[in-house]
Amino acid sequence: MASHAWELVGVARVELSLPLTLPTGQTFRWRKTGAEQFTGVVGRHLLSLKHEEGDPQGHVAFLAHGGAAEAAAAGSAIREYLNLDVAVSVAAMWQEFAAADVAFAELARRLDGGVRILKQDPVECLFQFLCSSNNNIGRIQRMVENLASLGECIGTVDGVDFYRFPGVDLLASVSEEDLRRAGFGYRAGFVVNAARALREKPGGGVTWLESLREMELAECIEALCTLPGVGPKVAACVALFSLDHHHAIPVDTHVWQIATRDLIPELAGSRISPKHYGRISEAFVRRYGKYAGWAQAALFVGELPSQKKKEPWKRKQSTT
């Protein structure tokens, strides 16, 4: 497939670390294709992203596999997807979080920053997280790839086919039995029934999902939970990772452990329950403010086994 030259996105590692953002649970559609390079689909664009080799600041560059004609539109799409139009600095945010919380200060010493919240397509985000219930990352990726393969194949990189994510109508037409045979288990019903329910919403579901950006977070969560298979955690993931609700807090066992260890220790030893979700969210917002979801995402990444092994990071100094 024809490719254009690599172009800089205009963001350094402290604002966007690809290894800490793309493969750590926000999305399951990117494949590692180099040491610090990932390939995936954003809308109709097949793209690779990487940190520039030899650059002390680790600036991010992109490659549009559709060729020169795709480059301008792809560049605009990737900026939106990476949330680069949000008037926030991750580095400045981390400084504020570290000043407010000794646990975050320790995280900031250990990691290289740049855990960035993505702004994904709401339909794609919703169906990815419907596949995530009680599941591991490898299996989620296989299920999401299976769903994606229902859409249009837009290119092949390193022998791997990449697909544009299917729309609501196509997802609603899928057989639940076929998904069960493909290994979706009980989640097959979630996918099909959620797509059919979404199709009945205003605008065929897409317009309705987009309208949730304008709601208060609690209303957005309540609206999403009317869809089959969507509970508070999945709803919070969709709100945070695609609908601009930057203080949404998806609560799973990892976040529960963080909260009971660092924010509400009086609940330590008790079992996680939906009745605690509101209290956990309030604790995060009280500590970290209107971008509490960004803090939660960074703390979540810091709890991953691959990141806990890391020694405190020393920033490389430029020689220029």
Contacts in CASP RR format, 6 or more apart in sequence:
PFRMAT RR
TARGET T0000
AUTHOR 0000-0000-0000
METHOD contacts of the structure
MODEL  1
MASHAWELVGVARVELSLPLTLPTGQTFRWRKTGAEQFTGVVGRHLLSLK
HEEGDPQGHVAFLAHGGAAEAAAAGSAIREYLNLDVAVSVAAMWQEFAAA
DVAFAELARRLDGGVRILKQDPVECLFQFLCSSNNNIGRIQRMVENLASL
GECIGTVDGVDFYRFPGVDLLASVSEEDLRRAGFGYRAGFVVNAARALRE
KPGGGVTWLESLREMELAECIEALCTLPGVGPKVAACVALFSLDHHHAIP
VDTHVWQIATRDLIPELAGSRISPKHYGRISEAFVRRYGKYAGWAQAALF
VGELPSQKKKEPWKRKQSTT
1 46 0 8 1.000
1 65 0 8 1.000
1 66 0 8 1.000
1 155 0 8 1.000
1 156 0 8 1.000
1 157 0 8 1.000
2 65 0 8 1.000
2 66 0 8 1.000
2 67 0 8 1.000
3 63 0 8 1.000
3 64 0 8 1.000
3 65 0 8 1.000
3 66 0 8 1.000
3 67 0 8 1.000
4 63 0 8 1.000
4 64 0 8 1.000
4 66 0 8 1.000
4 67 0 8 1.000
4 68 0 8 1.000
4 70 0 8 1.000
4 71 0 8 1.000
5 63 0 8 1.000
6 50 0 8 1.000
6 61 0 8 1.000
6 62 0 8 1.000
6 63 0 8 1.000
7 61 0 8 1.000
7 62 0 8 1.000
7 63 0 8 1.000
7 71 0 8 1.000
7 75 0 8 1.000
8 52 0 8 1.000
8 59 0 8 1.000
8 60 0 8 1.000
8 61 0 8 1.000
9 16 0 8 1.000
9 49 0 8 1.000
9 59 0 8 1.000
9 60 0 8 1.000
9 61 0 8 1.000
9 62 0 8 1.000
9 75 0 8 1.000
9 78 0 8 1.000
9 79 0 8 1.000
9 82 0 8 1.000
9 84 0 8 1.000
10 59 0 8 1.000
10 60 0 8 1.000
10 84 0 8 1.000
11 59 0 8 1.000
11 60 0 8 1.000
11 82 0 8 1.000
11 84 0 8 1.000
12 57 0 8 1.000
12 58 0 8 1.000
12 59 0 8 1.000
12 60 0 8 1.000
13 51 0 8 1.000
13 57 0 8 1.000
13 58 0 8 1.000
13 59 0 8 1.000
13 60 0 8 1.000
13 112 0 8 1.000
13 113 0 8 1.000
13 114 0 8 1.000
14 57 0 8 1.000
14 90 0 8 1.000
14 91 0 8 1.000
14 112 0 8 1.000
14 113 0 8 1.000
14 114 0 8 1.000
15 89 0 8 1.000
15 90 0 8 1.000
15 91 0 8 1.000
15 114 0 8 1.000
15 116 0 8 1.000
16 60 0 8 1.000
16 82 0 8 1.000
16 84 0 8 1.000
16 90 0 8 1.000
16 114 0 8 1.000
16 116 0 8 1.000
17 111 0 8 1.000
17 112 0 8 1.000
17 113 0 8 1.000
17 114 0 8 1.000
17 115 0 8 1.000
17 116 0 8 1.000
18 36 0 8 1.000
18 37 0 8 1.000
18 38 0 8 1.000
18 49 0 8 1.000
18 50 0 8 1.000
18 51 0 8 1.000
18 60 0 8 1.000
19 36 0 8 1.000
20 111 0 8 1.000
20 112 0 8 1.000
20 113 0 8 1.000
20 114 0 8 1.000
20 115 0 8 1.000
20 301 0 8 1.000
20 307 0 8 1.000
21 114 0 8 1.000
21 115 0 8 1.000
21 116 0 8 1.000
21 118 0 8 1.000
22 30 0 8 1.000
22 38 0 8 1.000
22 49 0 8 1.000
23 30 0 8 1.000
23 32 0 8 1.000
23 38 0 8 1.000
24 115 0 8 1.000
24 300 0 8 1.000
24 301 0 8 1.000
24 304 0 8 1.000
25 137 0 8 1.000
26 117 0 8 1.000
26 118 0 8 1.000
26 120 0 8 1.000
26 241 0 8 1.000
26 297 0 8 1.000
27 118 0 8 1.000
27 120 0 8 1.000
27 125 0 8 1.000
27 128 0 8 1.000
27 241 0 8 1.000
28 128 0 8 1.000
28 131 0 8 1.000
28 132 0 8 1.000
28 137 0 8 1.000
28 140 0 8 1.000
28 141 0 8 1.000
28 144 0 8 1.000
29 40 0 8 1.000
29 41 0 8 1.000
29 124 0 8 1.000
29 128 0 8 1.000
29 144 0 8 1.000
29 148 0 8 1.000
29 165 0 8 1.000
30 38 0 8 1.000
30 39 0 8 1.000
30 40 0 8 1.000
31 38 0 8 1.000
31 39 0 8 1.000
31 40 0 8 1.000
31 160 0 8 1.000
32 38 0 8 1.000
33 39 0 8 1.000
33 48 0 8 1.000
33 157 0 8 1.000
33 158 0 8 1.000
34 50 0 8 1.000
36 50 0 8 1.000
36 51 0 8 1.000
37 48 0 8 1.000
37 49 0 8 1.000
37 50 0 8 1.000
37 51 0 8 1.000
38 48 0 8 1.000
38 49 0 8 1.000
38 50 0 8 1.000
39 46 0 8 1.000
39 47 0 8 1.000
39 48 0 8 1.000
39 49 0 8 1.000
39 65 0 8 1.000
39 157 0 8 1.000
39 158 0 8 1.000
39 160 0 8 1.000
39 162 0 8 1.000
40 46 0 8 1.000
40 47 0 8 1.000
40 48 0 8 1.000
40 162 0 8 1.000
41 47 0 8 1.000
41 148 0 8 1.000
41 154 0 8 1.000
41 162 0 8 1.000
41 163 0 8 1.000
41 164 0 8 1.000
41 165 0 8 1.000
42 74 0 8 1.000
42 77 0 8 1.000
42 78 0 8 1.000
42 81 0 8 1.000
43 77 0 8 1.000
43 121 0 8 1.000
43 164 0 8 1.000
43 165 0 8 1.000
44 154 0 8 1.000
44 164 0 8 1.000
45 64 0 8 1.000
45 66 0 8 1.000
45 70 0 8 1.000
45 73 0 8 1.000
45 74 0 8 1.000
45 75 0 8 1.000
45 77 0 8 1.000
45 78 0 8 1.000
45 154 0 8 1.000
46 64 0 8 1.000
46 65 0 8 1.000
46 66 0 8 1.000
46 154 0 8 1.000
46 155 0 8 1.000
46 157 0 8 1.000
46 162 0 8 1.000
47 62 0 8 1.000
47 63 0 8 1.000
47 64 0 8 1.000
47 65 0 8 1.000
47 74 0 8 1.000
47 78 0 8 1.000
48 62 0 8 1.000
48 63 0 8 1.000
48 65 0 8 1.000
48 157 0 8 1.000
49 60 0 8 1.000
49 61 0 8 1.000
49 62 0 8 1.000
49 63 0 8 1.000
49 78 0 8 1.000
50 60 0 8 1.000
50 61 0 8 1.000
50 63 0 8 1.000
51 58 0 8 1.000
51 59 0 8 1.000
51 60 0 8 1.000
51 61 0 8 1.000
52 58 0 8 1.000
52 59 0 8 1.000
52 60 0 8 1.000
52 61 0 8 1.000
56 316 0 8 1.000
56 317 0 8 1.000
56 318 0 8 1.000
56 319 0 8 1.000
57 318 0 8 1.000
62 74 0 8 1.000
62 75 0 8 1.000
62 78 0 8 1.000
64 70 0 8 1.000
64 71 0 8 1.000
64 74 0 8 1.000
64 75 0 8 1.000
65 155 0 8 1.000
65 157 0 8 1.000
66 74 0 8 1.000
79 85 0 8 1.000
80 119 0 8 1.000
81 118 0 8 1.000
81 119 0 8 1.000
81 120 0 8 1.000
82 116 0 8 1.000
82 118 0 8 1.000
82 119 0 8 1.000
83 116 0 8 1.000
83 117 0 8 1.000
83 118 0 8 1.000
83 119 0 8 1.000
86 119 0 8 1.000
88 291 0 8 1.000
88 294 0 8 1.000
90 113 0 8 1.000
90 114 0 8 1.000
90 115 0 8 1.000
90 116 0 8 1.000
90 294 0 8 1.000
91 113 0 8 1.000
91 114 0 8 1.000
93 291 0 8 1.000
93 294 0 8 1.000
93 295 0 8 1.000
94 104 0 8 1.000
94 108 0 8 1.000
94 113 0 8 1.000
94 114 0 8 1.000
94 298 0 8 1.000
95 108 0 8 1.000
97 104 0 8 1.000
97 108 0 8 1.000
97 288 0 8 1.000
97 295 0 8 1.000
97 298 0 8 1.000
98 104 0 8 1.000
98 105 0 8 1.000
98 107 0 8 1.000
98 108 0 8 1.000
99 105 0 8 1.000
100 287 0 8 1.000
100 288 0 8 1.000
101 262 0 8 1.000
101 287 0 8 1.000
101 288 0 8 1.000
103 258 0 8 1.000
103 261 0 8 1.000
103 262 0 8 1.000
103 299 0 8 1.000
104 288 0 8 1.000
104 295 0 8 1.000
104 298 0 8 1.000
104 299 0 8 1.000
107 298 0 8 1.000
107 299 0 8 1.000
107 302 0 8 1.000
109 312 0 8 1.000
109 313 0 8 1.000
110 302 0 8 1.000
110 307 0 8 1.000
110 310 0 8 1.000
110 311 0 8 1.000
110 312 0 8 1.000
110 313 0 8 1.000
111 298 0 8 1.000
111 301 0 8 1.000
111 302 0 8 1.000
111 307 0 8 1.000
111 310 0 8 1.000
111 313 0 8 1.000
112 313 0 8 1.000
112 315 0 8 1.000
113 298 0 8 1.000
114 298 0 8 1.000
115 294 0 8 1.000
115 297 0 8 1.000
115 298 0 8 1.000
115 301 0 8 1.000
116 294 0 8 1.000
117 240 0 8 1.000
117 241 0 8 1.000
117 246 0 8 1.000
117 293 0 8 1.000
117 294 0 8 1.000
117 297 0 8 1.000
118 241 0 8 1.000
118 242 0 8 1.000
119 241 0 8 1.000
119 242 0 8 1.000
119 244 0 8 1.000
120 241 0 8 1.000
120 242 0 8 1.000
121 165 0 8 1.000
121 242 0 8 1.000
122 206 0 8 1.000
122 209 0 8 1.000
122 210 0 8 1.000
122 212 0 8 1.000
122 238 0 8 1.000
122 242 0 8 1.000
122 243 0 8 1.000
123 165 0 8 1.000
123 167 0 8 1.000
123 168 0 8 1.000
123 198 0 8 1.000
123 205 0 8 1.000
123 206 0 8 1.000
123 209 0 8 1.000
124 165 0 8 1.000
124 242 0 8 1.000
125 237 0 8 1.000
125 238 0 8 1.000
125 241 0 8 1.000
125 242 0 8 1.000
126 194 0 8 1.000
126 198 0 8 1.000
126 209 0 8 1.000
126 224 0 8 1.000
126 227 0 8 1.000
126 230 0 8 1.000
126 234 0 8 1.000
126 238 0 8 1.000
126 242 0 8 1.000
127 144 0 8 1.000
127 147 0 8 1.000
127 165 0 8 1.000
127 171 0 8 1.000
127 191 0 8 1.000
127 194 0 8 1.000
127 195 0 8 1.000
128 140 0 8 1.000
128 144 0 8 1.000
129 234 0 8 1.000
129 237 0 8 1.000
129 238 0 8 1.000
130 187 0 8 1.000
130 190 0 8 1.000
130 191 0 8 1.000
130 194 0 8 1.000
130 229 0 8 1.000
130 230 0 8 1.000
130 234 0 8 1.000
131 140 0 8 1.000
131 143 0 8 1.000
131 144 0 8 1.000
131 147 0 8 1.000
131 184 0 8 1.000
131 187 0 8 1.000
131 191 0 8 1.000
132 140 0 8 1.000
132 234 0 8 1.000
132 237 0 8 1.000
133 187 0 8 1.000
133 190 0 8 1.000
133 229 0 8 1.000
133 234 0 8 1.000
135 143 0 8 1.000
135 187 0 8 1.000
143 182 0 8 1.000
143 183 0 8 1.000
143 184 0 8 1.000
143 187 0 8 1.000
146 179 0 8 1.000
146 182 0 8 1.000
146 184 0 8 1.000
147 165 0 8 1.000
147 166 0 8 1.000
147 171 0 8 1.000
147 191 0 8 1.000
148 163 0 8 1.000
148 164 0 8 1.000
148 165 0 8 1.000
148 166 0 8 1.000
149 161 0 8 1.000
149 163 0 8 1.000
150 163 0 8 1.000
150 166 0 8 1.000
150 170 0 8 1.000
150 171 0 8 1.000
150 174 0 8 1.000
151 163 0 8 1.000
151 164 0 8 1.000
151 165 0 8 1.000
151 166 0 8 1.000
151 167 0 8 1.000
151 170 0 8 1.000
152 163 0 8 1.000
152 164 0 8 1.000
153 161 0 8 1.000
153 162 0 8 1.000
153 163 0 8 1.000
154 162 0 8 1.000
154 163 0 8 1.000
154 164 0 8 1.000
155 161 0 8 1.000
155 162 0 8 1.000
156 162 0 8 1.000
168 195 0 8 1.000
168 198 0 8 1.000
168 199 0 8 1.000
168 204 0 8 1.000
168 205 0 8 1.000
168 206 0 8 1.000
169 199 0 8 1.000
171 191 0 8 1.000
171 192 0 8 1.000
171 195 0 8 1.000
172 192 0 8 1.000
172 195 0 8 1.000
172 196 0 8 1.000
172 198 0 8 1.000
172 199 0 8 1.000
174 191 0 8 1.000
174 192 0 8 1.000
174 195 0 8 1.000
175 192 0 8 1.000
176 188 0 8 1.000
176 189 0 8 1.000
176 191 0 8 1.000
176 192 0 8 1.000
177 188 0 8 1.000
179 185 0 8 1.000
179 187 0 8 1.000
179 188 0 8 1.000
179 189 0 8 1.000
179 191 0 8 1.000
179 192 0 8 1.000
180 188 0 8 1.000
182 188 0 8 1.000
184 191 0 8 1.000
189 228 0 8 1.000
190 228 0 8 1.000
190 229 0 8 1.000
190 230 0 8 1.000
193 228 0 8 1.000
193 229 0 8 1.000
194 227 0 8 1.000
194 228 0 8 1.000
194 229 0 8 1.000
194 230 0 8 1.000
197 226 0 8 1.000
197 227 0 8 1.000
197 228 0 8 1.000
198 204 0 8 1.000
198 205 0 8 1.000
198 208 0 8 1.000
198 209 0 8 1.000
198 227 0 8 1.000
199 205 0 8 1.000
201 207 0 8 1.000
201 208 0 8 1.000
201 209 0 8 1.000
202 208 0 8 1.000
202 211 0 8 1.000
209 243 0 8 1.000
212 219 0 8 1.000
212 220 0 8 1.000
212 223 0 8 1.000
212 224 0 8 1.000
212 239 0 8 1.000
212 243 0 8 1.000
213 220 0 8 1.000
213 243 0 8 1.000
213 244 0 8 1.000
213 245 0 8 1.000
215 223 0 8 1.000
217 239 0 8 1.000
217 245 0 8 1.000
217 247 0 8 1.000
217 248 0 8 1.000
220 235 0 8 1.000
220 239 0 8 1.000
220 243 0 8 1.000
220 245 0 8 1.000
220 248 0 8 1.000
221 232 0 8 1.000
221 235 0 8 1.000
221 236 0 8 1.000
221 239 0 8 1.000
221 248 0 8 1.000
224 230 0 8 1.000
224 231 0 8 1.000
224 234 0 8 1.000
224 235 0 8 1.000
224 238 0 8 1.000
224 239 0 8 1.000
225 231 0 8 1.000
225 232 0 8 1.000
225 235 0 8 1.000
230 238 0 8 1.000
232 251 0 8 1.000
232 274 0 8 1.000
232 277 0 8 1.000
233 250 0 8 1.000
233 251 0 8 1.000
233 252 0 8 1.000
233 277 0 8 1.000
234 250 0 8 1.000
236 248 0 8 1.000
236 249 0 8 1.000
236 250 0 8 1.000
236 251 0 8 1.000
236 281 0 8 1.000
237 248 0 8 1.000
237 250 0 8 1.000
239 245 0 8 1.000
239 248 0 8 1.000
240 246 0 8 1.000
240 248 0 8 1.000
240 249 0 8 1.000
240 250 0 8 1.000
240 293 0 8 1.000
240 297 0 8 1.000
246 290 0 8 1.000
246 291 0 8 1.000
246 292 0 8 1.000
246 293 0 8 1.000
246 294 0 8 1.000
247 281 0 8 1.000
247 284 0 8 1.000
247 285 0 8 1.000
247 289 0 8 1.000
247 290 0 8 1.000
247 291 0 8 1.000
247 292 0 8 1.000
247 293 0 8 1.000
248 281 0 8 1.000
248 293 0 8 1.000
249 255 0 8 1.000
249 277 0 8 1.000
249 280 0 8 1.000
249 281 0 8 1.000
249 284 0 8 1.000
249 285 0 8 1.000
249 292 0 8 1.000
249 293 0 8 1.000
249 296 0 8 1.000
250 296 0 8 1.000
251 259 0 8 1.000
251 272 0 8 1.000
251 276 0 8 1.000
251 277 0 8 1.000
251 280 0 8 1.000
251 281 0 8 1.000
253 272 0 8 1.000
254 300 0 8 1.000
254 303 0 8 1.000
255 280 0 8 1.000
255 296 0 8 1.000
255 299 0 8 1.000
255 300 0 8 1.000
256 272 0 8 1.000
256 276 0 8 1.000
256 280 0 8 1.000
257 303 0 8 1.000
258 296 0 8 1.000
258 299 0 8 1.000
258 300 0 8 1.000
258 303 0 8 1.000
259 267 0 8 1.000
259 280 0 8 1.000
259 283 0 8 1.000
259 284 0 8 1.000
260 267 0 8 1.000
260 268 0 8 1.000
260 269 0 8 1.000
260 270 0 8 1.000
261 268 0 8 1.000
263 280 0 8 1.000
263 283 0 8 1.000
263 284 0 8 1.000
263 287 0 8 1.000
264 279 0 8 1.000
264 280 0 8 1.000
264 283 0 8 1.000
267 276 0 8 1.000
267 279 0 8 1.000
270 276 0 8 1.000
281 292 0 8 1.000
284 292 0 8 1.000
284 293 0 8 1.000
284 295 0 8 1.000
284 296 0 8 1.000
285 292 0 8 1.000
287 295 0 8 1.000
288 294 0 8 1.000
288 295 0 8 1.000
288 296 0 8 1.000
301 307 0 8 1.000
302 308 0 8 1.000
END
